Amino acid sequence: MRRSRFAASVTSLLLATGLALTGAATAQASTAAANGGYVALGDSYSSGVGAGSYISSSGSCDRSTKAYPYLWNAAHSPSSFAFNACSGAKTDDVLANQLGSLNSSTALVSISIGGNDAGFADVMTTCVISSDSACISKINSAKAYVDSTLPGKLDAVYNAISAKAPTAQVVVLGYPRFYKLGQTCLGLSETKRSAINGAADYIDAAIQKRALDHDFVFGDVRTTFTGHEICSGDSWLHSVNWLSIGESYHPTAAGQSGGYLPVLTNAA
């Protein structure tokens, strides 16, 4: 969904409850990207929501100069760079609005997508404001969507990328686990935290399968975020951010540079 619709739902929840949430060969590929071009697609985890330093011309897409695509471009200087990721994007938004920069000379594509399709905001809102059982029920509904509908949605996006950029190295980035478990930590119960982490694993597994079936690279950020989850004492993820609700449960600037960027660099 586009950010405007998402912002409206967040505003409604704030008024009602006082709380809401938004949300192959390495060297060869890197050289190819420098000689060709890099296109960054996806949702808020790729646009850099939560990292600050937003590019004013990006409007409600909230593209950040501290987001991993921007940082990769600065480090590698590809021949061209299109930063098309947009906050709130679903798979249909990628198809409708983000693929125009892809062409036969595109050498590298990165994308994170699927979380909004699966109802990320609804899951987190329910888990924060409702009971353990309600949280788990909402997560189970999201998992059912991941099983029944998300694979086809991802296939449509991945097929379109391949058609428009047939020689590109495509790196599909996953989502981190949110919580370090077994810690004394204010906020959600351990039951909720564990279930939310399990949901992240569930969608990552589905995304990874579809990516590999398309001969894309899956970039698993759970490894780089380990030790930097919420409740870790050195979190690279925002918890509820009262000053900017839309940044809640998104990577900080450190999460982009330390969590996402190394995974793209290693995969690209």
C-alpha positions as CSV (number, residue, x, y, z in Angstrom):
1,M,0.0,0.0,0.0
2,R,1.1,3.6,-0.5
3,R,2.3,5.5,2.4
4,S,-0.8,7.9,2.4
5,R,-3.2,5.1,3.0
6,F,-0.9,3.6,5.6
7,A,-0.5,6.9,7.4
8,A,-4.3,7.3,7.5
9,S,-4.7,3.9,9.2
10,V,-1.9,4.8,11.7
11,T,-3.7,8.0,12.5
12,S,-6.9,6.2,13.1
13,L,-5.2,3.7,15.4
14,L,-3.5,6.5,17.3
15,L,-6.8,8.2,17.9
16,A,-8.5,5.0,19.0
17,T,-5.8,3.4,21.1
18,G,-2.9,5.9,21.6
19,L,-0.6,3.5,19.8
20,A,0.1,2.4,16.2
21,L,2.9,1.1,14.0
22,T,3.9,1.8,10.6
23,G,6.3,0.0,8.4
24,A,27.0,-15.7,-7.7
25,A,30.3,-14.4,-7.8
26,T,30.8,-11.3,-5.6
27,A,33.6,-9.6,-7.4
28,Q,32.2,-10.2,-10.8
29,A,28.8,-8.9,-10.0
30,S,30.2,-5.8,-8.3
31,T,32.3,-5.0,-11.3
32,A,29.3,-5.6,-13.6
33,A,27.2,-3.2,-11.5
34,A,29.9,-0.5,-11.8
35,N,30.0,-1.0,-15.5
36,G,26.3,-1.3,-15.9
37,G,23.9,0.1,-13.4
38,Y,22.1,-0.4,-10.0
39,V,18.4,-0.2,-9.4
40,A,17.1,-0.4,-5.8
41,L,13.5,-1.6,-5.5
42,G,11.2,-2.4,-2.6
43,D,9.5,-1.2,0.6
44,S,10.5,0.9,3.6
45,Y,13.3,-1.5,4.7
46,S,15.0,-0.6,1.4
47,S,14.0,3.1,1.2
48,G,15.5,3.6,4.7
49,V,12.5,4.5,6.9
50,G,13.9,4.8,10.4
51,A,17.4,5.9,9.3
52,G,16.6,9.6,9.0
53,S,18.3,12.0,6.5
54,Y,15.4,11.6,4.1
55,I,15.7,13.0,0.6
56,S,13.1,15.8,0.3
57,S,12.4,15.0,-3.4
58,S,11.3,11.5,-2.4
59,G,8.2,12.8,-0.7
60,S,6.3,10.1,1.2
61,C,8.5,7.3,-0.1
62,D,11.0,8.5,2.6
63,R,14.2,7.5,0.8
64,S,17.2,8.0,3.1
65,T,20.8,8.9,2.3
66,K,21.6,6.4,5.1
67,A,19.7,3.5,3.5
68,Y,21.7,0.6,2.2
69,P,21.1,1.2,-1.5
70,Y,22.3,4.8,-1.2
71,L,25.4,3.7,0.8
72,W,26.2,0.9,-1.7
73,N,26.0,3.4,-4.6
74,A,28.3,5.8,-2.8
75,A,30.8,3.0,-2.2
76,H,30.8,1.4,-5.6
77,S,29.9,4.2,-8.1
78,P,28.0,2.2,-10.6
79,S,27.5,3.8,-14.0
80,S,23.9,4.6,-13.1
81,F,21.8,4.4,-9.9
82,A,18.0,4.5,-9.6
83,F,16.6,4.6,-6.0
84,N,13.0,3.5,-6.5
85,A,12.2,1.8,-3.2
86,C,9.2,3.4,-1.4
87,S,7.8,3.3,2.1
88,G,4.6,1.3,2.4
89,A,5.1,-0.5,-1.0
90,K,3.5,-3.8,-1.7
91,T,4.3,-6.2,-4.6
92,D,1.6,-4.5,-6.7
93,D,3.2,-1.1,-6.1
94,V,6.6,-2.4,-7.3
95,L,5.0,-3.6,-10.5
96,A,3.1,-0.4,-11.1
97,N,5.6,2.2,-10.0
98,Q,9.2,1.0,-9.6
99,L,10.3,-1.0,-12.6
100,G,10.7,1.8,-15.1
101,S,14.4,2.2,-14.5
102,L,15.2,-1.5,-15.4
103,N,16.6,-2.2,-18.8
104,S,19.1,-4.6,-20.5
105,S,22.1,-2.7,-19.2
106,T,21.0,-3.0,-15.5
107,A,23.6,-5.1,-13.8
108,L,22.4,-5.1,-10.2
109,V,18.9,-5.1,-8.6
110,S,18.2,-5.2,-4.9
111,I,14.7,-5.6,-3.4
112,S,12.9,-6.2,-0.1
113,I,9.2,-6.8,-0.5
114,G,6.4,-8.9,0.9
115,G,6.1,-7.6,4.5
116,N,3.4,-5.1,3.7
117,D,1.5,-7.7,1.6
118,A,1.5,-10.0,4.6
119,G,0.1,-7.3,6.9
120,F,3.2,-6.3,8.8
121,A,1.5,-3.1,10.3
122,D,-1.6,-5.0,11.4
123,V,0.4,-7.7,13.1
124,M,2.6,-5.3,15.0
125,T,-0.3,-3.1,16.0
126,T,-2.3,-6.1,17.3
127,C,0.7,-7.5,19.2
128,V,1.4,-4.2,20.9
129,I,-2.1,-3.3,21.9
130,S,-3.8,-6.7,22.4
131,S,-3.4,-10.0,24.2
132,D,-1.0,-12.8,23.6
133,S,-3.7,-14.9,22.0
134,A,-4.8,-12.0,19.7
135,C,-1.2,-11.4,18.6
136,I,-0.7,-15.1,17.8
137,S,-4.0,-15.2,15.9
138,K,-3.0,-12.3,13.8
139,I,0.4,-13.8,13.1
140,N,-1.3,-17.1,12.1
141,S,-3.5,-15.1,9.6
142,A,-0.4,-13.5,8.2
143,K,1.2,-16.9,7.8
144,A,-1.8,-18.2,6.0
145,Y,-1.4,-15.4,3.5
146,V,2.3,-16.2,3.1
147,D,1.3,-19.8,2.3
148,S,-1.6,-19.1,0.0
149,T,-1.0,-15.8,-1.8
150,L,2.4,-14.3,-1.3
151,P,4.4,-16.7,-3.5
152,G,2.3,-15.8,-6.5
153,K,2.7,-12.1,-5.8
154,L,6.5,-12.5,-5.5
155,D,6.6,-14.5,-8.7
156,A,4.9,-11.7,-10.6
157,V,7.5,-9.2,-9.3
158,Y,10.5,-11.5,-9.9
159,N,9.3,-12.4,-13.4
160,A,8.9,-8.7,-14.3
161,I,12.4,-7.9,-13.0
162,S,13.9,-10.8,-15.1
163,A,12.0,-9.7,-18.2
164,K,13.1,-6.1,-18.0
165,A,16.7,-6.7,-16.7
166,P,17.6,-10.2,-18.0
167,T,21.3,-10.0,-17.3
168,A,21.1,-8.4,-13.9
169,Q,22.3,-9.9,-10.6
170,V,19.2,-9.7,-8.4
171,V,19.6,-9.7,-4.6
172,V,16.4,-10.3,-2.6
173,L,16.9,-9.0,0.9
174,G,14.9,-10.5,3.8
175,Y,13.7,-9.1,7.1
176,P,15.4,-9.3,10.5
177,R,14.1,-10.9,13.7
178,F,12.9,-8.1,15.9
179,Y,13.6,-9.3,19.4
180,K,16.5,-10.8,21.4
181,L,14.8,-13.4,23.6
182,G,15.4,-14.4,27.2
183,Q,16.1,-10.8,28.3
184,T,14.5,-8.6,30.9
185,C,12.9,-6.0,28.7
186,L,9.9,-3.7,29.0
187,G,7.1,-4.0,26.5
188,L,5.8,-7.1,24.8
189,S,5.7,-10.5,26.6
190,E,8.2,-13.2,25.8
191,T,5.3,-15.1,24.1
192,K,4.7,-12.2,21.7
193,R,8.3,-11.6,21.0
194,S,9.0,-15.3,20.2
195,A,5.9,-15.4,17.9
196,I,7.0,-12.2,16.1
197,N,10.5,-13.6,15.6
198,G,8.9,-16.8,14.3
199,A,6.8,-14.8,11.8
200,A,10.0,-13.1,10.5
201,D,11.5,-16.6,10.0
202,Y,8.4,-17.7,8.2
203,I,8.2,-14.9,5.7
204,D,11.9,-15.1,5.1
205,A,11.7,-18.8,4.3
206,A,8.9,-18.1,1.8
207,I,10.8,-15.2,0.2
208,Q,14.0,-17.2,0.0
209,K,12.3,-20.1,-1.7
210,R,10.8,-17.9,-4.4
211,A,14.1,-16.0,-4.9
212,L,16.1,-19.1,-5.3
213,D,13.6,-20.6,-7.7
214,H,14.1,-17.6,-9.9
215,D,17.9,-18.0,-9.7
216,F,18.2,-14.8,-7.6
217,V,20.4,-14.4,-4.5
218,F,18.7,-14.3,-1.1
219,G,20.4,-11.9,1.3
220,D,19.7,-13.1,4.9
221,V,20.0,-10.2,7.3
222,R,19.1,-12.2,10.4
223,T,22.8,-13.1,10.8
224,T,24.0,-9.5,10.7
225,F,21.3,-8.3,13.1
226,T,22.0,-11.0,15.6
227,G,23.0,-9.3,18.9
228,H,21.4,-6.0,17.7
229,E,17.7,-6.9,18.1
230,I,15.3,-4.9,20.3
231,C,16.0,-5.9,24.0
232,S,19.7,-6.5,23.1
233,G,21.0,-3.3,24.6
234,D,22.5,-2.3,21.2
235,S,19.4,-2.4,19.0
236,W,19.6,-1.6,15.3
237,L,15.8,-1.5,15.2
238,H,13.4,1.1,16.5
239,S,10.9,-0.1,19.0
240,V,7.8,2.2,19.3
241,N,9.0,5.7,18.3
242,W,6.5,8.1,19.8
243,L,8.0,11.1,18.0
244,S,7.8,9.4,14.6
245,I,5.4,6.5,14.7
246,G,6.1,5.6,11.1
247,E,9.7,4.7,12.0
248,S,8.6,2.1,14.6
249,Y,10.0,-1.4,14.0
250,H,12.3,-0.3,11.2
251,P,16.1,-0.3,11.1
252,T,18.1,2.6,12.4
253,A,20.9,4.1,10.4
254,A,23.2,1.6,12.1
255,G,20.8,-1.2,11.0
256,Q,21.1,0.0,7.4
257,S,24.9,0.3,7.4
258,G,25.7,-2.6,9.7
259,G,22.8,-5.0,9.0
260,Y,21.7,-4.5,5.4
261,L,24.7,-3.0,3.6
262,P,27.2,-5.9,4.3
263,V,24.6,-8.5,3.2
264,L,24.1,-6.7,-0.2
265,T,27.8,-6.1,-0.6
266,N,28.6,-9.8,0.0
267,A,25.8,-10.9,-2.3
268,A,26.5,-8.4,-5.0
